[in-house]
Amino acid sequence: MEIDQGYYPLAQMQKLGQVGVFAPHLNQYGNRLDLAILANAEVGRVCGTSAFLTWCHQVCGLYLDQSDNALLKGEFLNNHTLANTFGGTALSNPMKSWANIEPMIFRAKKDGKNYQVSGTLPWISHIAPNQYCGAVASVEGTNEQVFFLLKFDQERASKWQLHQCPTFLGMEGSSTWRIELENYPVDVSEVIASPCKEFIERIRGAFVLMQMGIGAGIILGAIDDIKQSAAVSNAFLEDQAGNLMLEFDVLVNKVLGLAKTPFATDKDFFLDVLDVRTQGAMLALRATQAALLHQGAKGYVMTAAPQRRLREAQFVAIVTPAIKHLRYLSHQIMGEPAVKSDLEFHI
């Protein structure tokens, strides 16, 4: 309940760092995305918000680890991996921009080898003063973007602001803010990739695939909830623990197979990643609804796990890339005709 009321579980995140949850997918540990995803699934089995934060922290480490900028590795990456410091990801808008869904919000001006970034970006999680995140800005006067580490430090406190977002249905403990930058200085030592097109193409599969840890954990938690209810009338519900677990096992095997080549850039690989991510979101919605139906009224009270998991699954379905975004991306990659607007369909 506390996490739905705004508790930001940094103490628990530190413990996850100490036991290695933020390490397996990094270069020095063999890029074991499978282990990172499975570890996060165990987190999500208990708490979907914590799994989302874990994914944010994992992919921020991925950006640092895959960068050619040695200054972002070493002690800085080590502290991030151990959760001595905390950082998230601000790639929702860039991902939508690259899919031609919305324009790039952050704008960067070249300042020698450095940059000055301005813009207001909403809905960024796992950030706070003295933390950081990976972010992208379009470079004015060019067709390029710069991927950089955005630090909310005291030295530049006059250049950034964090504004509260409206209260969410769930995930209130995700420390989600609206970022406002005004001529925020980015030193060349903080650049993750510039230009960043090839970098993004290389890491985007891992970015999306690692979200499966969130969904997998929520599905497992929902199956646990179903097993706790033994009402005879539950036999008349379509989804049971057994059939959901069978579908889950098939899906996880696909995910673990894709995790063996996380930085593949071919079209078929990314289409498969988008497909399993969509299947994961859909199965999470089904499993959590089934858990609520199995438990009935006792699962509907505010302290019950089933109602919380249902809200967490809805978040998995809408967080970037959302189900509609995943399908639209697949549509684009397969080179199908342009999608008509709702208005055109109704004419």
C-alpha positions in Angstrom: 0.0 0.0 0.0 2.8 2.5 0.9 4.2 2.3 -2.6 0.8 3.3 -4.1 0.9 6.3 -1.8 4.2 7.6 -3.0 6.8 5.6 -1.1 9.9 5.6 -3.3 11.8 2.3 -2.4 15.4 3.4 -2.7 16.4 1.4 0.4 15.0 -1.8 -1.3 16.7 -0.8 -4.5 20.1 -0.6 -2.7 19.6 -4.1 -1.5 18.8 -5.3 -5.0 22.1 -3.6 -6.1 24.0 -5.4 -3.4 22.8 -8.8 -4.6 23.6 -8.1 -8.2 20.3 -7.5 -9.9 21.7 -4.5 -11.9 24.8 -6.3 -13.1 24.1 -9.4 -15.3 23.4 -7.6 -18.6 26.5 -5.5 -18.6 29.6 -6.3 -20.7 31.8 -7.4 -17.8 29.2 -10.0 -16.8 28.7 -11.4 -20.2 25.6 -9.4 -21.3 23.3 -11.9 -19.6 20.0 -10.2 -20.3 18.3 -13.5 -19.5 19.5 -13.3 -15.9 18.6 -9.6 -15.6 15.1 -10.3 -16.9 14.6 -13.3 -14.6 15.9 -11.5 -11.6 13.5 -8.6 -12.3 10.6 -11.1 -12.7 11.2 -12.1 -9.1 11.0 -8.4 -8.0 7.8 -8.0 -10.1 6.2 -11.1 -8.5 6.1 -9.1 -5.3 5.7 -5.5 -6.6 5.2 -4.2 -10.1 6.3 -0.7 -9.2 9.6 -1.9 -7.9 10.1 -4.0 -11.0 9.5 -0.9 -13.2 12.1 1.0 -11.2 14.5 -1.9 -11.5 14.0 -1.9 -15.3 14.7 1.9 -15.3 17.9 1.4 -13.4 18.9 -1.6 -15.5 18.5 0.2 -18.8 20.3 3.3 -17.5 23.2 1.0 -16.7 22.9 -0.4 -20.2 23.3 3.0 -21.8 26.4 3.7 -19.8 27.9 0.3 -20.4 27.3 0.4 -24.2 28.6 4.0 -24.6 32.0 4.6 -26.2 32.6 7.3 -23.5 35.0 5.8 -21.0 34.3 8.6 -18.5 30.8 7.1 -18.0 32.1 3.7 -17.0 34.6 2.8 -14.3 33.6 4.2 -10.9 30.5 5.9 -12.2 29.0 2.7 -13.7 30.2 0.7 -10.7 28.3 2.9 -8.3 25.2 2.7 -10.5 25.4 -1.1 -10.6 25.7 -1.3 -6.8 22.9 1.2 -6.4 25.1 3.6 -4.6 23.6 6.1 -7.0 20.3 6.1 -8.9 19.4 6.8 -12.5 16.5 6.2 -14.8 15.6 6.7 -18.5 13.9 9.5 -20.4 13.5 7.7 -23.7 9.7 7.6 -24.0 9.5 10.8 -26.1 12.5 9.9 -28.3 11.1 6.4 -29.0 7.8 7.9 -30.1 9.7 10.5 -32.1 11.7 7.9 -34.0 8.4 6.1 -34.7 6.9 9.4 -36.1 4.3 9.5 -33.3 5.3 12.8 -31.7 8.1 15.4 -32.1 11.4 15.4 -30.2 10.9 17.6 -27.1 14.4 18.4 -25.9 16.4 20.7 -28.1 20.2 21.1 -28.0 22.4 23.9 -29.2 26.0 23.1 -29.9 28.5 25.0 -27.7 31.9 23.9 -29.0 32.1 20.2 -28.1 29.4 20.7 -25.5 25.7 21.4 -25.6 23.0 23.5 -24.1 19.6 21.7 -23.8 16.2 23.2 -23.3 12.6 21.8 -23.2 9.9 20.4 -20.9 9.6 16.6 -20.8 6.7 14.9 -18.8 6.4 11.5 -17.2 10.0 10.6 -16.4 10.5 8.0 -13.6 13.2 7.0 -11.2 14.6 10.5 -11.0 15.0 13.0 -8.1 17.5 15.7 -7.1 21.1 14.3 -7.1 20.0 11.5 -9.4 20.3 11.3 -13.2 18.8 9.7 -16.4 19.6 9.0 -20.0 18.0 11.6 -22.3 18.0 12.6 -26.0 17.8 16.0 -27.6 17.6 17.0 -31.3 20.6 19.2 -32.2 19.5 22.5 -33.8 20.5 23.1 -37.4 21.2 19.4 -38.0 19.3 16.1 -38.5 21.1 14.5 -35.6 20.3 13.9 -32.0 22.6 13.7 -28.9 22.1 11.0 -26.3 23.4 12.3 -22.9 23.4 11.8 -19.2 21.1 14.3 -17.6 22.2 15.0 -14.0 20.0 16.7 -11.5 23.0 18.1 -9.5 23.3 21.1 -7.4 25.9 22.7 -9.6 23.3 23.2 -12.4 20.3 23.6 -10.1 19.3 26.9 -11.8 19.1 25.1 -15.2 16.7 22.3 -14.3 13.4 21.9 -12.4 11.4 18.9 -11.5 7.6 19.4 -11.4 5.1 17.0 -9.8 2.8 15.0 -12.1 -0.9 14.4 -11.5 -1.7 11.5 -9.1 -1.6 8.2 -10.9 -4.0 5.3 -10.6 -1.0 3.2 -9.5 2.8 3.3 -9.6 2.9 6.4 -7.3 6.1 5.2 -5.8 8.0 5.4 -9.1 9.2 9.0 -8.5 7.8 10.3 -11.8 8.3 14.0 -12.7 8.0 16.5 -15.4 11.5 17.8 -16.3 12.0 21.4 -17.3 15.4 22.4 -18.7 16.6 26.0 -19.7 20.0 26.1 -21.4 21.1 23.1 -19.3 24.8 22.7 -20.0 25.9 19.2 -21.1 29.7 18.6 -21.1 31.2 16.3 -23.7 32.2 14.0 -20.8 28.4 13.4 -20.3 27.6 12.4 -23.9 26.5 8.8 -24.2 26.4 8.9 -28.0 26.4 11.6 -30.7 25.1 11.1 -33.3 23.0 8.4 -31.6 21.0 6.7 -34.4 23.3 3.7 -34.7 23.6 3.5 -30.9 19.8 3.4 -30.5 19.4 0.8 -33.2 21.9 -1.4 -31.4 20.3 -1.1 -27.9 16.6 -0.8 -28.7 16.0 -4.5 -28.7 17.5 -4.9 -25.3 15.6 -1.8 -24.0 12.2 -3.3 -25.0 13.1 -6.9 -24.1 14.2 -6.1 -20.6 10.7 -4.7 -19.9 9.6 -8.3 -20.0 10.9 -8.7 -16.4 8.2 -6.4 -15.3 5.4 -8.2 -17.1 6.7 -11.6 -16.2 6.8 -10.8 -12.5 3.2 -9.4 -12.5 2.0 -12.6 -14.4 3.7 -14.9 -11.8 2.2 -12.9 -9.0 -1.3 -13.1 -10.5 -0.9 -16.9 -10.9 0.1 -17.1 -7.2 -3.1 -15.2 -6.3 -5.2 -17.6 -8.4 -3.7 -20.6 -6.6 -4.7 -19.0 -3.2 -8.4 -19.1 -4.0 -10.1 -22.5 -3.9 -13.8 -21.6 -4.4 -15.6 -24.4 -6.4 -17.2 -21.8 -8.7 -13.7 -20.8 -9.9 -13.7 -23.8 -12.1 -16.2 -22.0 -14.4 -13.7 -19.2 -15.1 -12.0 -19.3 -18.5 -8.4 -18.7 -17.2 -6.9 -21.0 -14.6 -3.5 -21.1 -13.1 -2.5 -24.1 -15.2 -3.3 -22.7 -18.7 -1.9 -19.3 -17.8 1.4 -21.0 -16.6 1.6 -23.0 -19.9 1.3 -19.8 -21.9 3.7 -18.0 -19.6 6.4 -20.8 -20.1 6.1 -20.6 -23.9 6.5 -16.8 -23.8 9.5 -16.9 -21.4 11.3 -19.4 -23.6 10.9 -17.0 -26.6 12.2 -14.1 -24.5 15.2 -16.1 -23.3 16.0 -17.1 -26.8 16.0 -13.5 -28.0 18.1 -12.5 -25.0 21.0 -14.5 -26.4 21.5 -11.9 -29.1 20.4 -8.6 -27.4 22.2 -6.3 -29.7 21.1 -7.7 -33.1 19.9 -5.0 -35.4 18.1 -6.9 -38.1 14.4 -6.3 -38.8 13.3 -9.9 -38.0 14.9 -9.8 -34.5 13.3 -6.5 -33.6 9.9 -7.7 -34.9 10.2 -10.7 -32.7 11.0 -8.5 -29.7 8.0 -6.3 -30.3 5.8 -9.4 -30.6 6.9 -10.9 -27.3 6.6 -7.6 -25.6 3.0 -7.3 -26.9 2.2 -10.8 -25.9 3.6 -10.2 -22.4 1.4 -7.1 -21.9 -1.7 -8.9 -23.1 -1.0 -12.0 -20.9 -0.4 -9.7 -17.9 -3.8 -8.1 -18.5 -5.5 -11.5 -18.7 -3.7 -13.0 -15.8 -4.4 -10.1 -13.4 -8.0 -9.9 -14.4 -8.3 -13.7 -13.8 -6.7 -13.4 -10.4 -9.3 -10.7 -9.4 -12.2 -12.8 -10.7 -10.8 -15.9 -8.8 -10.5 -14.0 -5.5 -13.7 -12.0 -5.9 -14.5 -9.3 -3.3 -11.4 -10.1 -1.1 -9.2 -9.3 -4.1 -11.0 -6.0 -4.7 -10.2 -4.3 -1.4 -7.4 -1.6 -1.4 -5.0 -3.7 0.6 -5.4 -6.8 -1.7 -2.7 -7.9 -4.2 -5.1 -8.7 -7.1 -6.4 -5.2 -7.6 -2.9 -3.7 -7.3 -1.6 -6.2 -9.9 -4.4 -5.4 -12.3 -3.4 -1.7 -12.2 0.2 -2.7 -12.6 -0.6 -4.7 -15.7 -2.6 -1.8 -17.2 0.6 0.2 -16.7 2.7 -2.4 -18.6 0.1 -2.1 -21.4 0.4 1.7 -21.7 4.1 2.4 -20.8 6.3 3.2 -23.8 6.3 1.2 -25.9 2.5 0.7 -25.3 0.6 -2.1 -27.0 -0.6 0.4 -29.7 2.9 1.7 -30.1 4.3 -1.9 -30.4 1.8 -2.7 -33.1 2.3 0.5 -35.0 6.1 -0.1 -35.0 5.6 -3.6 -36.3 3.3 -2.2 -39.0 6.0 0.3 -40.0 8.9 -2.2 -40.0 6.9 -4.6 -42.2 6.4 -1.7 -44.7 2.7 -1.9 -44.7 0.5 1.0 -46.1 0.1 4.1 -43.9 -2.5 3.8 -41.1 -5.6 5.8 -41.6 -6.8 8.1 -38.8 -10.0 7.4 -36.9 -11.7 10.3 -38.9 -10.8 8.6 -42.2 -12.2 5.3 -41.1 -15.5 6.9 -40.2 -15.9 8.8 -43.4 
